[in-house]
Every structure is written in structure tokens, then in C-alpha cells.
């Protein structure tokens, strides 16, 4: 386990103390037991707990701002709330390409290329396949509220010439960006080389490299968007589809006409699932090129995830996802108590995957971080569960969903339900389940998934396995 920093040790001590206090308060309240048909970790705490925590924990210092930066502007919100939103944003990466918000975003169309640069030197060292070019693009997109933002993506073209009967196929590889910091993206790694915050799953399993070896072009979007909105599906879908628009305009020969397939696992599956469902309505002029979308280990039902991940070793990742969603949906901040605001404005806002895992040691329940004693049954939670499930949206291209039977934090039941939902909506879908858990599921499904993607890009029709 990595060495803990001072802030991490302090956070664990504070949250452990809060958990002990909660246990004592619950014991003092007593009363008849309430039988619930859901996991006990989703239940309420005694009504006095939120007030008690805010009385014991002062509000964190939030910088006063005369001018709200573009990334935190929230129409209709108070100046104080917009200051808090800015305070939970990730720290700059130090690379202007990823950090700078252009002033003219509102005047640009989605997919307009704002800037591009060559990253061949750093990227080629990370690839086992010879490249002809590696370029990063910065383009206009929209956030979860349909307001202008920018997106970034890396475009890879192999040295191998494409000799197929159709234009060069394109794989969109959505890496599992399970992270909150701006240095935790595949784009930052491909521009600057392997570093301490690189997520090894950006490179292994080598989906992108195997596609390049087949002569396909590859797009690697930074699908969390410029706010690092980990786990927010709508912004991910928008960034992915606008990366296609931008790549088509910058390099029409390699990216402008060929068939497209999408792949993602875990955090990348959130993005791929959302893009498959939103492509036709958000970017109809590009959606017809998408011949298939494969995604595995998919967190498809956030209510189910809350029951599996709250108040256990997965707590750190679960709370990081909550912060990622809050960056795009700041109404969540209104329910954050002082303890939650301390965490959200602390260095937690820059965590990569390993740091999230360390915070899971605390086992802190979400109920300790809310002004509502029953946050999982609040009107806001119900609305967010419904919005993020995308339950009524149908993928307009064939989809392959795969999952591990022995997943304990991302239960296979919600992947099976996703497949059933897509079938009921009339999608062409197939489902595979492997005797694996989350970390091994991607390797167990690798051969089948690669074959399925390759068949789609070669023009082989997908077999619909839904029972009609």
C-alpha cells in the first residue's frame, strides 16, 4: 500500500472518529427495528446526526472570488455556491492544453477544433506498434447541462497502411478513468509519458495497441471532461461524440469516413454505455458510422452501486464518484455537510485510483456526509439515480455487454438488467458473463470482445441474442 500523506492520515482519523460517534448515537437512540427490503447501509441515520456533525465540524475555508471562473459558473446559483463549486474543482495539471478554458467557446459549434499538437515522441514510447502520427486535439463540447465546455482526445494512426475495401476503421478506446485529478487521464500520459499518476489500465490490456496492429485508427478521449467529472455519463458521451466530429475535421482521410466501434471497461464502460445511448440524438451525422459498442464491468445502476459500495472498502471510490458527479451537477453540493465539504475541497479532489482505494479504509458511510439523515431516499438522489441510469434510452448500434459473475462491488445483476432493458427497448444486444471479479473480468473477456469488435469493423453483421 502506498505511503499515506498527512492529509490522508488526518482524514482517516477524523472519519473513524465520526463513525464511532455515529455508532454511539445510534445506540443511544434505540427504538424498534425497521425492516427494509434493501441493504442496511442505505438506511437513514437518526435525525439529529446531520446537525450534530455540522455543530462539531466547522465549515472549511473557501476562497472568496470576485470573478467566478468559467468552469464553475452556475446560472441561478448563489455566488457563495459557485465559489464552493470552484473549490471542489481539480488543480491545474500545469499543461495549458488541458487547463485553459477558451473565452470563445459559446461562439463555436460542438466538435470545432480549438487546438491540436503533436505528441508523437511521448506516445510512441508507450506503444508497441509503430505509429505514423499521434496528435492531441482540443475541441468544443457541452457539459451535462448542455453548456459549452472543451474536450480533449488523442488520435493515433498506425504506420501500417490500410488496404481494406472501405475507409480506415476507427476504434474509440474509452480508458477506465477512475480518477479526479487532471494528471490522471490517458491524454496527460500520452503527452508527457508514464508518470506516478498514470493508471496502468490506460495501457493494459492493450485494446488500443491491438487495434493499431490491425491497421485501425484509434481515438482515446479524455471522457471525464475538463472538470474531471468521473462517473458522470452525459458529459462523457458528449466528449466522445465531439471527439469524433473533431477528428473527422482535422484528419478526414483517417477518421472521417470509416466505420467506428467503441470499447470501454469499468469507468470507461460508463462512458461507452452513455455514448451508445446518446449518439443518435447528440451527433446523428456521426452515429450512423458506429457499427458496435462493447463494454464490460459496467456500473449501470448507481442505486445498486450505492448498496454494494457504501460504508465498506469501496467507500473511497464511491465518494470519489459522488464528487465527480457533483462537479457537473452542483445541486449535489447543497446536501453536502461541513465534513463532506472539507473532503471535497481537500487534496482528495486530485486523487487518482490508488488514493481512492486508500480512503476506503475509513469505511465512512455517505450518511455522515449529508445534511439529510436519509440521503439515499431524498428527492435529489431519486432524480440522480433516474438520470444516470439512462434506463429508457436505447443504443442504436449493436452492443456487447460483458461482466464478471463474482463482482461484489459492481454486481452482475445490474449488468444483466442492462442487457434485458436494451432488449426490451428493441436494441440488438448480446451478453457474456465470465467466472471472474472486476480486476480479472476484463482479461477473461478480452479474446471474445476483441473478436466481436473486429467483426463489426470488418463489416460482419452482429448476432442479436435478445429473446423477442
Secondary structure, DSSP 8 states (H G I E B T S, - for coil): -----HHHHHHHHHHHHHHHHHHHHHHHH-------SS-GGGS---TTHHHHHHHHS--------SS--GGG--TTS-HHHHHHHHHTS----S-HHHH---TTGGGS-TT-EEEEEE-HHHHHHH-SS-EEEEEEEEEEEE-TTS-EEEEEEEEEEESS---SSSS--EEEEE------STTSSHHHHHHH-S-TT--GGGTSS-HHHHHHHTT-EEEEE-TTTTTT-TT-HHHHHHHHHHHHHHHHHH-HHHHSSS-EEEEEETHHHHHHHHHHHHHHHH-HHHHTTEEEEEEES----HHHHHHHHTTSTTHHHHHHHHHHHHHH-GGGGGGB-HHHHHHHHSGGGG--HHHHHHHGGG---GGGGBSSTTGGGSHHHHHHHHHHHTTT---SS-EEEEEETT-SSS-HHHHHHHHHHHHHTT--EEEEEES--HHHHHHHTHHHHHHHHHHHHTT---------
